[in-house]
Amino acid sequence: MKKNISQRIWLVGASQGIGLELVKIWLGQGHRVIASARHTESSADLVMLKQRYGEQLQCLNIDVADAQGCAEQAEQAWSIFDGLDIWFYNVGTYHPMTAAQWNLSDFLKMNQTNYLGVVALILPLQQHFNTQGHGRWVWNASLASYFGLPYGGGYSAPKAALVNLAQALQPELAEQNIQLQIINHGFVRTRLTEKNAFAMPGLLEPEQAAQQIAKALDHSTAFEICFPWHLRMVLSLLRFMPYSWSLALTRKMLRT
Ligand SMILES: NC(=O)c1ccc[n+]([C@@H]2O[C@H](COP(=O)([O-])OP(=O)(O)OC[C@H]3O[C@@H](n4cnc5c(N)ncnc54)[C@H](OP(=O)(O)O)[C@@H]3O)[C@@H](O)[C@H]2O)c1
């Protein structure tokens, strides 16, 4: 991010977890932040931050499952600070499920939050960013997008779609001076990972993950920001080895 220049940031998915920690970091650095989630007024942390930072923080409710509402809130977000420098999409939900107990409603929710919410926001935002002539879009995906793992497919499939969409859009957006970046990180202790009963290698606290993300965005314009490197390496190996090997390995992850 540009040093010593206050950026106008719209962070969608900001009420808790990694998003909330990013809000704290960016406010501390002097940036102007629009923090969005479904009910920002219910986040005691956001309410406290608002009291402390005043106009520098604006809270804007949005439900990314509501496409019409997304279009309206995108207009609102654009007008609050008269434009945006960064749109950071951080919304995500996770419901592990077995194939035998497939839950369509949870699967649809994960598609809405992990993928289609971005799609609903692209159109209204793109027109504004184009007219403005510059901007940065950052989408928080996941290392889970690298390879589908048992019970996690409902989460990782829309994340993989998000990454694929980003790959497809990046060249066109770059031509319009809009820089698109994705973040693929590993396990972070939030309400999402509370649902995991297994050991999570490289588990980070949300503050640590947010610090790594903010630092990476300060220094890197690379398309992909990812950490931790060892989990990335393991999942990359799964992605590139023959399926006969990778699927034999993931079969061993099944609960007996
Ligand atoms: N935790 C991990 O291990 C991990 C690993 C890799 C990637 N990620 C990704 O990192 C991002 C943040 O995850 P987190 O772990 O910090 O989760 P979190 O604590 O549950 O935060 C998710 C945020 O999304 C918001 N949100 C959820 N549904 C929404 C909806 N329909 N409309 C608007 N906002 C909604 C939540 O706000 P409300 O519920 O208040 O609306 C909350 O602010 C997600 O994209 C996640 O997939 C997480």
The ligand as a Gaussian input file, in Angstrom:
#p B3LYP/6-31G(d) Opt

LIG

0 1
 N      -10.012000     -19.316000       9.419000
 C       -9.270000     -19.986000       8.549000
 O       -8.579000     -20.971000       8.889000
 C       -9.230000     -19.570000       7.114000
 C       -8.311000     -20.214000       6.254000
 C       -8.242000     -19.819000       4.926000
 C       -9.065000     -18.803000       4.463000
 N       -9.955000     -18.205000       5.318000
 C      -10.818000     -17.152000       4.773000
 O      -10.606000     -15.957000       5.483000
 C      -11.799000     -15.160000       5.454000
 C      -12.167000     -14.721000       6.869000
 O      -12.469000     -15.879000       7.629000
 P      -12.474000     -15.931000       9.217000
 O      -11.882000     -17.237000       9.571000
 O      -11.933000     -14.682000       9.794000
 O      -14.054000     -16.073000       9.465000
 P      -15.084000     -15.307000      10.425000
 O      -14.426000     -14.927000      11.699000
 O      -16.293000     -16.146000      10.455000
 O      -15.381000     -13.959000       9.605000
 C      -16.138000     -13.977000       8.448000
 C      -16.686000     -12.601000       8.176000
 O      -17.619000     -12.702000       7.085000
 C      -18.847000     -12.094000       7.467000
 N      -19.967000     -12.744000       6.789000
 C      -20.352000     -14.041000       6.849000
 N      -21.446000     -14.254000       6.090000
 C      -21.751000     -13.054000       5.532000
 C      -22.764000     -12.617000       4.638000
 N      -23.700000     -13.457000       4.157000
 N      -22.757000     -11.323000       4.243000
 C      -21.831000     -10.466000       4.722000
 N      -20.847000     -10.818000       5.566000
 C      -20.814000     -12.100000       5.974000
 C      -18.906000     -12.278000       8.959000
 O      -19.766000     -11.306000       9.523000
 P      -21.239000     -11.593000      10.108000
 O      -21.355000     -13.040000      10.405000
 O      -21.258000     -10.707000      11.316000
 O      -22.158000     -11.132000       9.013000
 C      -17.462000     -12.033000       9.356000
 O      -17.226000     -10.652000       9.451000
 C      -12.886000     -16.060000       4.818000
 O      -12.985000     -15.757000       3.442000
 C      -12.296000     -17.449000       4.976000
 O      -12.799000     -18.357000       4.021000
 C      -10.053000     -18.562000       6.628000

